[in-house]
Amino acid sequence: MERAFRIAGLTTLALQFTLASAQSLDGGGDAGIETIVVTATRLEQTAAEAGATVRVIDAARLEDLGFNHAVDAISTTPGVTINQNGAFGGSASVRIRGASSDQTLVLIDGVAVNDPSSPGGGFNFARLDTEHIERIEILSGPQSTLWGTDAIGGVVSIVTKRPGKGLNGSLFGQAGSFDTFRGGASVSHGGDAGDFRLAATQLTTRGISKADERNGNTENDGFDSLTMSAKAGLNLPRAARLDTSLLWNDAQAEFDSFRSGAEGSVGDGDEVSETMERSAHVALTAPLFDGRLDNRLLVGRAEIERHNLTNGFTSFDAMGERTLFRYQGTLEIDPRNTLAAGAEREKSTANAHRSVLTGLFALYEFRPGDRLTLTGGVRSDDHDRFGSETTARLAASYRPSPRVTLRGSWGQGFKAPTIFQSTFFCCGATAANESLRPEHSNGMEAGLDWKSAAGRVEAGITLFRQDTEDMINFSFSVGGYENIARVESQGIEVSASWTFNEYFEVRADYAWIDAAEGNGNPLLRLPRHSATLLMGFDPPGAFSGTLLLRYNGLEPDRGGVELDAWTRLDFNARYELSDRFEVYGRIENLFDTHYQQILGYGTPGRSVSVGARWQY
């Protein structure tokens, strides 16, 4: 699994969403939605001006939650469903508003990292360590006008940590249940000429059985993961800047085998998955005309190698690569009119096959007054095999008063068939299905956000609907993949928060999702009801803590089985011994709840971890 990681070229769009919508999960600061800048629409806007739902989990919130992996933090977002076939390295998927996990586009520092060698082209979230993450942005609904193919259900953008000013460093270690150890270190420096940050983390655990232990599975399935990241920037003359980043992960996960007749058809077995993932970018930002024209050019690359062993012998190998070139120019015509346009070209390869996608896009923002913001966009993508697709997007935000924001958006999405779907055939077929078409979606939402006069109480509600056509599924009748499915999804997302004082806050989120196939059958592994309750306290002194309560409703699974609803409570606490040294502890699944996210696969019971961190 040792291959040279190739980074071609030079330059841009260091995608840097900052926050979005009034329903942000931002953990710090007093800035309101009128002052926080967002660029989720590729146009710098305040959260009050953005018409679409974008939620952000920032570094402060990640620290408060205390999770080792990003997937657990993402699970606290309303309207997002997580399915994982076993803890500690089990394949983890993220579904937004009922859309398939393969319809979620994942970006790391602006570079798409979805696996082009996997059947559906999705991304496995199991290995993303939170120690390297500055923030996580979640864009709900079709976003192909902004990001092209794969963004049917939404976008998850991971922004890696930036260097701080001056010389900084940290060292931490923690140990806990299931013989789990996690440790890491980082060093960074920032000055007038530029900045850099280097970091590494290691996690190792004996784990639990991937197949549910309550079904007699006793073999532990371990997990080892090493993650390294680097980020650097160089300040150039005339306010130009050159940025680069790298995120590298090498992981080994044990998992269980197919067993006929067992619950979920899974039982103890000797299976090992070895995975190496790398993503990187180089970006150049060059403003012109006193900063009114912002030029951004980016080259990015993502690679994944997967190697599976069964009883010590190779059973599967795959290699996927994505190379991206992107340019965007943003022109501020005047204070009320902004125009952005750009182009990108992406080549994806999977083993011996490849695909090329070229896109052109344009976006326009118009502010006829201080209270109303209108944005629109159009994009044309040309696939070297499946032809051209045109998508559009509209969004509006209106503030009848400083305390109320009305917002709405409509957008289109598409997803080209993956390399695997367009080349695989079996079951007597002599060739892959030449009639495959891209998947298409239309989505709309409307929302209202309110805050109290003092800004301590906030609430929001969003209603959404999304229709997806030409869904691609495997069919034995054609010996491959074909467009046979339609999905309709609608729902409500409700959020409320109350900051009692500077020491105590409460936040509650609820989502109701009604999603079904065209024949009326409900989507599998998708709860109709889900909710979270977060309580954070930081009283005067050295102690702070967070309580997180999560509820997941009934979930239909395969074979007509319905997984039980479950409620889980987690507690995270920190104690600062000095400005540079702290100890922390965490209890997950405090009430030892037994539940399954996928039929036949278990989840950990009550677990405890303690650690210490030193920083300068």
C-alpha positions as CSV (number, residue, x, y, z in Angstrom):
1,M,0.0,0.0,0.0
2,E,3.0,2.3,-0.4
3,R,2.5,4.5,-3.4
4,A,3.8,7.9,-4.0
5,F,1.2,10.5,-3.5
6,R,1.2,12.7,-6.5
7,I,0.1,16.4,-6.3
8,A,0.0,18.1,-9.6
9,G,0.0,21.8,-10.3
10,L,-0.6,24.9,-8.4
11,T,-3.5,26.6,-6.7
12,T,-7.2,27.9,-5.4
13,L,-10.5,27.9,-4.0
14,A,-9.5,26.9,-0.5
15,L,-13.1,26.2,0.3
16,Q,-13.8,27.9,3.5
17,F,-17.3,27.9,4.6
18,T,-17.6,29.7,7.9
19,L,-21.0,29.3,9.3
20,A,-24.4,29.2,8.0
21,S,-28.0,29.6,8.8
22,A,-29.5,30.6,12.1
23,Q,-29.5,26.9,13.0
24,S,-25.7,26.8,13.3
25,L,-24.1,24.5,15.8
26,D,-21.3,27.0,16.3
27,G,-19.9,26.6,19.8
28,G,-18.4,30.0,20.5
29,G,-18.6,33.7,20.3
30,D,-21.4,36.2,20.6
31,A,-21.8,37.0,17.0
32,G,-25.3,36.7,15.7
33,I,-26.6,35.6,12.3
34,E,-26.4,39.2,11.1
35,T,-22.6,39.4,11.4
36,I,-21.3,35.9,10.8
37,V,-20.0,35.5,7.2
38,V,-20.9,32.4,5.2
39,T,-19.6,31.3,1.8
40,A,-21.7,28.1,1.4
41,T,-23.2,29.5,-1.7
42,R,-19.7,30.5,-3.1
43,L,-20.7,34.1,-2.4
44,E,-19.8,35.7,0.9
45,Q,-23.0,36.3,2.8
46,T,-24.1,36.7,6.4
47,A,-26.1,33.8,7.8
48,A,-29.1,36.1,7.8
49,E,-28.8,36.5,4.0
50,A,-28.3,32.8,3.1
51,G,-31.6,31.2,2.0
52,A,-30.5,27.6,2.4
53,T,-29.9,25.5,5.4
54,V,-26.2,25.1,6.3
55,R,-25.1,23.9,9.7
56,V,-21.6,24.1,11.2
57,I,-19.9,22.2,14.0
58,D,-16.8,24.2,14.9
59,A,-13.7,23.3,16.8
60,A,-15.1,24.5,20.1
61,R,-18.2,22.4,19.7
62,L,-16.1,19.3,18.7
63,E,-14.1,19.8,21.9
64,D,-17.2,20.1,24.0
65,L,-18.7,16.9,22.5
66,G,-15.4,15.1,23.0
67,F,-15.9,12.5,20.3
68,N,-12.8,10.8,18.7
69,H,-14.4,10.6,15.2
70,A,-16.3,13.1,13.1
71,V,-19.1,10.8,12.3
72,D,-20.3,10.9,16.0
73,A,-20.4,14.7,16.0
74,I,-22.2,14.8,12.6
75,S,-24.9,12.5,14.1
76,T,-26.0,15.4,16.4
77,T,-27.2,17.4,13.4
78,P,-31.0,17.4,12.8
79,G,-32.1,15.6,9.6
80,V,-28.9,13.6,9.4
81,T,-28.9,9.8,9.9
82,I,-25.8,7.7,10.6
83,N,-25.6,3.9,9.8
84,Q,-22.5,2.0,10.9
85,N,-21.9,-1.7,10.6
86,G,-20.1,-2.1,13.9
87,A,-18.2,0.4,16.0
88,F,-14.4,1.0,15.8
89,G,-13.8,1.1,12.1
90,G,-17.0,-0.3,10.8
91,S,-18.2,1.3,7.5
92,A,-20.1,4.5,8.5
93,S,-22.4,6.4,6.2
94,V,-24.1,9.8,6.4
95,R,-27.6,10.4,5.0
96,I,-29.0,13.9,4.7
97,R,-32.8,14.2,4.8
98,G,-33.3,10.6,3.7
99,A,-31.0,10.7,0.7
100,S,-28.6,7.8,0.2
101,S,-25.1,8.1,1.6
102,D,-23.8,7.7,-1.9
103,Q,-25.7,10.9,-2.7
104,T,-23.7,12.9,-0.1
105,L,-20.7,14.8,-1.5
106,V,-17.8,14.9,0.9
107,L,-15.1,17.6,0.7
108,I,-11.9,17.9,2.6
109,D,-10.4,21.4,2.2
110,G,-12.5,21.8,-1.0
111,V,-11.4,18.5,-2.6
112,A,-14.0,15.8,-3.2
113,V,-13.0,12.6,-1.5
114,N,-15.9,10.2,-2.3
115,D,-14.4,6.8,-3.3
116,P,-14.6,6.4,-7.1
117,S,-13.7,2.7,-6.7
118,S,-16.7,1.8,-4.5
119,P,-20.0,0.6,-6.1
120,G,-22.0,3.7,-5.2
121,G,-19.2,6.2,-5.0
122,G,-19.8,7.1,-1.3
123,F,-17.5,8.0,1.5
124,N,-16.7,6.0,4.7
125,F,-16.7,8.4,7.6
126,A,-15.3,5.9,10.1
127,R,-11.7,7.1,10.1
128,L,-12.0,10.9,10.3
129,D,-10.3,11.9,13.5
130,T,-11.6,15.1,15.1
131,E,-8.2,16.3,16.3
132,H,-7.4,17.5,12.7
133,I,-10.7,19.3,12.1
134,E,-11.3,23.0,12.3
135,R,-15.0,22.6,11.5
136,I,-17.6,20.5,9.7
137,E,-20.2,22.1,7.4
138,I,-23.3,20.3,6.4
139,L,-25.3,21.6,3.5
140,S,-28.8,20.1,3.2
141,G,-30.6,19.4,-0.1
142,P,-29.5,19.3,-3.7
143,Q,-26.3,21.3,-4.3
144,S,-25.2,20.3,-7.8
145,T,-25.3,23.9,-9.0
146,L,-22.6,24.6,-6.5
147,W,-20.6,21.4,-6.6
148,G,-21.6,19.3,-9.5
149,T,-22.2,15.5,-9.5
150,D,-22.8,13.5,-6.3
151,A,-24.4,16.4,-4.4
152,I,-28.0,15.1,-4.7
153,G,-28.8,14.9,-1.0
154,G,-26.3,17.4,0.4
155,V,-22.7,18.2,1.1
156,V,-20.4,17.6,4.1
157,S,-17.4,19.8,4.0
158,I,-14.4,19.1,6.3
159,V,-12.0,22.0,6.9
160,T,-8.8,21.0,8.6
161,K,-7.2,23.0,11.4
162,R,-5.4,26.2,10.5
163,P,-2.1,27.4,12.0
164,G,-2.4,29.9,14.9
165,K,-0.4,33.1,15.4
166,G,3.1,32.6,16.9
167,L,4.5,29.3,17.9
168,N,1.9,26.8,19.2
169,G,2.0,23.1,20.1
170,S,0.0,20.4,21.9
171,L,0.5,16.9,23.2
172,F,-2.3,14.6,24.5
173,G,-3.0,11.0,25.4
174,Q,-6.1,9.2,26.6
175,A,-7.0,5.6,27.6
176,G,-10.4,3.9,28.0
177,S,-12.6,0.9,27.8
178,F,-12.0,-1.9,25.3
179,D,-8.2,-1.3,25.7
180,T,-8.5,1.9,23.7
181,F,-5.6,4.3,23.5
182,R,-5.5,7.6,21.6
183,G,-2.7,10.1,21.5
184,G,-1.3,12.8,19.3
185,A,0.8,15.9,18.9
186,S,0.8,19.1,16.9
187,V,3.0,22.1,16.2
188,S,2.2,25.3,14.3
189,H,3.6,28.7,13.7
190,G,2.2,31.8,12.1
191,G,3.9,35.1,11.2
192,D,3.8,37.9,8.7
193,A,5.4,35.8,5.9
194,G,3.1,32.8,6.3
195,D,2.2,29.9,8.5
196,F,2.2,26.1,8.9
197,R,0.8,23.3,11.1
198,L,1.8,19.7,11.4
199,A,-0.2,17.1,13.4
200,A,-0.4,13.3,14.0
201,T,-2.8,11.1,16.0
202,Q,-2.9,7.4,16.6
203,L,-5.9,5.3,17.9
204,T,-5.7,1.7,18.7
205,T,-8.3,-0.6,20.3
206,R,-9.2,-4.2,20.7
207,G,-12.8,-3.1,20.1
208,I,-15.9,-5.3,20.4
209,S,-17.4,-7.8,18.1
210,K,-18.8,-6.2,14.9
211,A,-21.5,-8.8,14.9
212,D,-23.8,-8.3,17.9
213,E,-22.4,-10.0,21.0
214,R,-26.0,-10.7,22.1
215,N,-26.2,-13.2,19.2
216,G,-23.3,-15.3,20.6
217,N,-20.5,-13.5,18.8
218,T,-17.5,-13.2,21.2
219,E,-14.5,-12.4,19.0
220,N,-13.3,-8.8,19.4
221,D,-12.7,-6.9,16.2
222,G,-9.8,-4.5,16.7
223,F,-9.1,-1.2,15.0
224,D,-5.9,0.8,14.4
225,S,-5.7,4.2,12.8
226,L,-2.9,6.6,12.1
227,T,-3.8,10.1,10.9
228,M,-1.4,12.9,9.9
229,S,-2.1,16.3,8.5
230,A,-0.2,19.3,7.3
231,K,-1.3,22.8,6.4
232,A,0.7,25.8,5.3
233,G,0.3,29.2,3.7
234,L,2.5,31.8,2.1
235,N,1.5,35.5,2.1
236,L,2.5,37.0,-1.3
237,P,2.7,40.6,-2.6
238,R,-0.5,42.5,-3.5
239,A,-2.6,40.5,-0.9
240,A,-2.2,37.3,-2.8
241,R,-1.8,34.0,-0.8
242,L,-0.6,30.5,-1.6
243,D,-2.1,27.7,0.5
244,T,-1.6,23.9,0.7
245,S,-2.9,21.1,2.9
246,L,-2.6,17.3,3.2
247,L,-4.6,14.8,5.2
248,W,-3.3,11.2,5.3
249,N,-4.8,8.2,7.1
250,D,-3.6,4.6,7.3
251,A,-6.1,2.2,9.1
252,Q,-6.6,-1.5,9.7
253,A,-10.0,-2.8,10.9
254,E,-11.1,-6.3,11.7
255,F,-14.7,-7.2,10.8
256,D,-17.0,-10.2,10.7
257,S,-18.2,-12.6,8.0
258,F,-21.3,-13.5,6.1
259,R,-23.2,-16.2,8.0
260,S,-26.4,-17.6,6.5
261,G,-29.3,-17.7,9.0
262,A,-27.7,-15.4,11.5
263,E,-29.4,-12.1,12.4
264,G,-28.4,-9.7,9.6
265,S,-26.5,-12.6,8.0
266,V,-23.4,-11.7,9.9
267,G,-21.3,-13.6,12.5
268,D,-17.8,-14.0,13.9
269,G,-15.1,-14.4,11.2
270,D,-11.5,-13.6,10.3
271,E,-11.7,-10.6,8.0
272,V,-9.4,-7.6,7.9
273,S,-9.7,-4.4,5.9
274,E,-6.6,-2.2,5.3
275,T,-7.2,1.3,4.0
276,M,-4.9,4.2,3.0
277,E,-6.5,7.6,2.2
278,R,-4.8,10.8,1.1
279,S,-6.2,14.1,0.1
280,A,-4.4,17.3,-0.7
281,H,-4.7,20.7,-2.4
282,V,-2.7,23.7,-3.5
283,A,-4.5,27.0,-3.8
284,L,-3.7,30.4,-5.0
285,T,-5.8,33.5,-4.2
286,A,-5.1,36.7,-6.1
287,P,-7.4,39.8,-5.6
288,L,-7.5,42.5,-8.3
289,F,-9.0,46.0,-8.7
290,D,-8.6,46.9,-5.0
291,G,-10.0,43.6,-4.0
292,R,-13.3,43.9,-6.0
293,L,-12.3,40.9,-8.1
294,D,-11.2,37.8,-6.2
295,N,-9.5,35.1,-8.3
296,R,-9.1,31.7,-6.8
297,L,-7.4,28.7,-8.5
298,L,-7.1,25.3,-7.0
299,V,-5.6,21.9,-7.8
300,G,-6.6,19.0,-5.6
301,R,-6.1,15.3,-5.4
302,A,-7.6,12.4,-3.4
303,E,-6.6,8.8,-3.3
304,I,-7.8,5.7,-1.6
305,E,-6.4,2.2,-1.5
306,R,-8.4,-0.7,-0.1
307,H,-7.1,-4.2,0.6
308,N,-9.2,-6.9,2.3
309,L,-7.9,-10.2,3.8
310,T,-10.0,-13.3,4.6
311,N,-8.4,-15.9,6.8
312,G,-5.0,-14.3,5.9
313,F,-5.5,-14.3,2.2
314,T,-6.2,-11.4,-0.1
315,S,-9.9,-11.3,-1.0
316,F,-10.3,-7.8,-2.5
317,D,-8.2,-5.0,-3.8
318,A,-9.3,-1.5,-5.1
319,M,-7.6,1.8,-6.0
320,G,-9.5,5.0,-6.6
321,E,-8.1,8.5,-7.5
322,R,-9.7,11.9,-8.1
323,T,-7.8,14.9,-9.6
324,L,-9.5,18.3,-9.6
325,F,-8.7,21.7,-11.3
326,R,-11.0,24.6,-10.3
327,Y,-11.1,28.3,-10.9
328,Q,-13.6,30.9,-9.5
329,G,-13.7,34.6,-10.0
330,T,-16.0,36.7,-7.7
331,L,-16.7,40.3,-8.8
332,E,-18.3,42.9,-6.5
333,I,-20.0,45.0,-9.1
334,D,-21.3,47.4,-6.4
335,P,-22.5,46.9,-2.8
336,R,-25.8,45.5,-4.0
337,N,-24.7,43.2,-6.9
338,T,-22.1,40.4,-6.8
339,L,-21.3,38.0,-9.7
340,A,-19.3,34.8,-9.4
341,A,-18.3,32.4,-12.2
342,G,-15.9,29.6,-12.6
343,A,-14.9,26.3,-14.2
344,E,-13.7,22.9,-12.9
345,R,-12.5,19.7,-14.4
346,E,-12.2,16.4,-12.4
347,K,-10.8,13.1,-13.5
348,S,-11.7,10.0,-11.5
349,T,-10.1,6.6,-11.9
350,A,-10.9,3.2,-10.4
351,N,-8.5,0.5,-11.1
352,A,-8.2,0.4,-15.0
353,H,-11.2,2.6,-15.7
354,R,-11.7,6.4,-15.7
355,S,-14.2,9.2,-16.1
356,V,-13.9,12.9,-16.8
357,L,-16.3,15.7,-15.8
358,T,-16.1,19.3,-16.8
359,G,-18.3,22.0,-15.3
360,L,-19.0,25.7,-15.8
361,F,-21.0,27.7,-13.3
362,A,-22.3,31.2,-12.6
363,L,-23.9,32.7,-9.5
364,Y,-25.5,36.1,-8.9
365,E,-26.5,37.9,-5.7
366,F,-28.8,40.9,-5.6
367,R,-29.6,43.0,-2.6
368,P,-32.4,45.4,-3.5
369,G,-32.5,46.6,0.1
370,D,-31.0,46.0,3.5
371,R,-33.6,43.4,4.4
372,L,-33.9,41.3,1.2
373,T,-31.2,39.1,-0.4
374,L,-31.8,37.1,-3.6
375,T,-29.3,34.6,-5.1
376,G,-29.4,32.4,-8.1
377,G,-27.1,30.2,-10.1
378,V,-26.8,27.9,-13.1
379,R,-24.3,25.2,-13.9
380,S,-23.5,23.0,-16.9
381,D,-21.6,19.7,-16.4
382,D,-20.3,17.6,-19.3
383,H,-19.5,13.9,-18.5
384,D,-17.3,12.1,-21.0
385,R,-19.7,9.2,-21.1
386,F,-23.1,10.3,-19.9
387,G,-23.4,13.7,-21.7
388,S,-24.4,17.1,-20.3
389,E,-26.4,18.1,-17.3
390,T,-27.7,21.5,-16.5
391,T,-28.8,22.4,-12.9
392,A,-30.1,25.6,-11.4
393,R,-30.6,27.1,-7.9
394,L,-32.5,29.9,-6.3
395,A,-32.5,31.2,-2.7
396,A,-34.0,34.1,-0.9
397,S,-33.8,35.6,2.6
398,Y,-36.0,38.4,4.0
399,R,-35.8,40.0,7.4
400,P,-39.0,41.8,8.3
401,S,-37.4,42.8,11.6
402,P,-34.0,42.4,13.2
403,R,-35.3,39.4,15.2
404,V,-37.0,37.4,12.4
405,T,-35.6,35.9,9.2
406,L,-37.7,34.2,6.5
407,R,-35.8,32.1,4.1
408,G,-36.4,29.6,1.2
409,S,-34.5,27.9,-1.5
410,W,-34.9,25.5,-4.5
411,G,-32.2,23.5,-6.1
412,Q,-31.5,20.7,-8.5
413,G,-29.1,17.8,-8.2
414,F,-27.7,15.0,-10.3
415,K,-25.3,12.1,-9.9
416,A,-23.6,10.4,-12.8
417,P,-23.3,6.6,-12.6
418,T,-20.2,5.5,-10.9
419,I,-17.4,3.7,-12.7
420,F,-18.4,0.5,-11.0
421,Q,-22.0,0.8,-11.9
422,S,-21.2,1.5,-15.6
423,T,-18.7,-1.3,-16.0
424,F,-20.0,-4.2,-13.8
425,F,-22.0,-7.1,-15.1
426,C,-22.8,-10.7,-13.9
427,C,-25.4,-13.4,-13.8
428,G,-25.3,-14.3,-17.5
429,A,-25.0,-10.8,-18.9
430,T,-22.3,-10.2,-21.5
431,A,-21.8,-6.5,-21.0
432,A,-22.6,-3.7,-18.6
433,N,-25.9,-1.8,-19.1
434,E,-25.3,0.8,-21.8
435,S,-28.6,2.5,-21.0
436,L,-27.7,3.8,-17.5
437,R,-28.7,7.4,-16.9
438,P,-27.7,9.9,-14.2
439,E,-29.9,10.2,-11.1
440,H,-31.8,13.5,-10.8
441,S,-33.3,15.4,-7.9
442,N,-35.3,18.5,-7.1
443,G,-35.5,19.9,-3.6
444,M,-37.0,22.9,-1.9
445,E,-37.2,24.2,1.6
446,A,-38.8,27.1,3.5
447,G,-37.8,28.3,7.0
448,L,-38.2,30.8,9.7
449,D,-35.7,31.9,12.3
450,W,-36.4,34.0,15.4
451,K,-34.3,35.3,18.3
452,S,-35.3,37.2,21.5
453,A,-34.5,40.8,22.0
454,A,-31.5,40.0,24.1
455,G,-30.3,37.3,21.7
456,R,-30.3,34.6,24.4
457,V,-33.2,32.5,23.0
458,E,-33.2,31.4,19.4
459,A,-35.6,29.1,17.5
460,G,-36.0,27.9,13.9
461,I,-38.1,25.7,11.8
462,T,-37.5,24.3,8.3
463,L,-39.9,22.5,6.0
464,F,-38.4,20.5,3.1
465,R,-39.3,18.3,0.2
466,Q,-37.1,16.4,-2.2
467,D,-37.9,14.1,-5.1
468,T,-35.3,11.9,-6.7
469,E,-35.7,10.1,-10.0
470,D,-33.8,7.5,-12.0
471,M,-32.2,6.0,-8.9
472,I,-29.7,3.4,-9.8
473,N,-30.0,0.0,-8.2
474,F,-28.6,-3.5,-8.9
475,S,-30.9,-5.8,-10.9
476,F,-30.5,-9.5,-11.3
477,S,-32.7,-9.4,-14.4
478,V,-30.2,-7.3,-16.4
479,G,-27.1,-8.7,-14.6
480,G,-26.0,-5.3,-13.5
481,Y,-27.3,-1.8,-12.6
482,E,-30.3,0.0,-14.0
483,N,-32.5,3.1,-13.3
484,I,-35.4,1.5,-11.5
485,A,-36.2,3.6,-8.4
486,R,-37.9,6.8,-7.4
487,V,-37.7,8.3,-3.9
488,E,-39.8,11.0,-2.3
489,S,-38.8,12.7,0.9
490,Q,-40.4,15.4,3.0
491,G,-40.0,16.5,6.6
492,I,-39.6,19.2,9.3
493,E,-36.5,20.2,11.2
494,V,-36.9,22.2,14.4
495,S,-34.2,23.8,16.6
496,A,-34.2,25.9,19.7
497,S,-31.5,27.1,22.1
498,W,-31.4,29.1,25.3
499,T,-28.3,30.7,26.7
500,F,-29.3,31.2,30.4
501,N,-26.1,33.1,31.1
502,E,-22.4,32.9,30.2
503,Y,-22.1,29.7,32.1
504,F,-25.0,27.5,30.9
505,E,-26.7,26.8,27.6
506,V,-29.3,24.3,26.4
507,R,-30.0,23.3,22.8
508,A,-32.7,21.0,21.4
509,D,-33.1,19.7,17.8
510,Y,-35.8,17.5,16.3
511,A,-36.4,16.1,12.8
512,W,-39.3,14.3,11.3
513,I,-38.5,12.6,7.9
514,D,-41.1,10.8,5.8
515,A,-39.2,9.1,3.0
516,A,-40.5,6.4,0.7
517,E,-39.8,4.7,-2.6
518,G,-42.1,5.3,-5.5
519,N,-44.0,2.1,-4.6
520,G,-44.7,3.5,-1.2
521,N,-42.3,1.3,0.8
522,P,-40.4,3.3,3.5
523,L,-36.7,3.8,3.0
524,L,-34.6,1.3,5.0
525,R,-32.4,2.4,8.0
526,L,-34.0,5.8,8.2
527,P,-35.9,6.8,11.4
528,R,-39.0,8.9,11.0
529,H,-38.3,10.7,14.3
530,S,-34.9,11.8,15.8
531,A,-33.9,14.3,18.4
532,T,-31.0,15.6,20.4
533,L,-30.7,17.6,23.6
534,L,-27.4,19.3,24.5
535,M,-26.6,21.0,27.8
536,G,-23.3,22.8,28.2
537,F,-22.0,24.3,31.4
538,D,-18.9,26.3,32.0
539,P,-19.1,27.9,35.5
540,P,-16.4,30.1,37.0
541,G,-13.4,28.1,37.7
542,A,-11.6,25.2,36.1
543,F,-14.4,22.8,35.4
544,S,-16.7,22.6,32.3
545,G,-18.9,19.8,30.9
546,T,-21.4,18.8,28.3
547,L,-24.4,16.4,28.4
548,L,-25.7,15.0,25.1
549,L,-28.9,13.1,24.9
550,R,-29.8,11.4,21.6
551,Y,-33.0,9.8,20.5
552,N,-33.4,7.6,17.4
553,G,-36.8,6.3,16.4
554,L,-37.9,3.0,14.9
555,E,-36.0,2.1,11.8
556,P,-37.1,-0.4,9.1
557,D,-34.4,-2.8,8.0
558,R,-34.1,-5.7,5.6
559,G,-36.5,-8.6,5.6
560,G,-39.3,-6.6,7.1
561,V,-37.5,-6.2,10.4
562,E,-37.9,-3.0,12.4
563,L,-35.0,-2.0,14.6
564,D,-36.0,-0.7,18.1
565,A,-35.9,3.0,19.0
566,W,-33.1,3.9,21.3
567,T,-32.0,6.7,23.6
568,R,-28.4,7.3,24.5
569,L,-26.8,9.7,27.0
570,D,-23.1,10.9,26.8
571,F,-21.2,13.0,29.3
572,N,-17.9,14.9,28.6
573,A,-16.0,17.0,31.2
574,R,-12.7,19.0,31.3
575,Y,-10.7,20.4,34.3
576,E,-8.0,23.0,33.7
577,L,-5.1,22.6,36.0
578,S,-3.3,25.5,34.5
579,D,-3.4,27.7,31.3
580,R,-1.4,25.0,29.6
581,F,-2.5,21.7,31.1
582,E,-5.9,20.1,31.5
583,V,-7.4,16.6,32.2
584,Y,-10.6,15.4,30.7
585,G,-12.9,12.4,30.9
586,R,-15.9,11.0,29.0
587,I,-18.6,8.5,29.6
588,E,-20.4,7.2,26.5
589,N,-23.8,5.4,26.6
590,L,-24.1,6.2,30.3
591,F,-27.2,4.0,30.8
592,D,-25.7,1.1,28.9
593,T,-28.4,1.1,26.2
594,H,-28.3,-1.8,23.8
595,Y,-29.2,-0.8,20.2
596,Q,-28.4,-1.5,16.6
597,Q,-27.9,0.9,13.7
598,I,-27.8,-1.9,11.2
599,L,-29.5,-5.3,11.7
600,G,-27.1,-7.8,13.2
601,Y,-24.4,-5.4,14.1
602,G,-23.7,-4.4,17.7
603,T,-22.8,-1.1,19.4
604,P,-20.7,-0.5,22.5
605,G,-22.3,-0.5,25.9
606,R,-21.2,1.9,28.6
607,S,-17.6,3.0,28.1
608,V,-15.2,5.4,30.0
609,S,-12.1,7.2,28.9
610,V,-9.8,9.7,30.6
611,G,-6.9,11.8,29.2
612,A,-4.6,14.7,29.6
613,R,-3.6,17.5,27.3
614,W,-0.6,19.9,27.4
615,Q,-0.4,22.9,25.1
616,Y,1.7,26.0,24.6
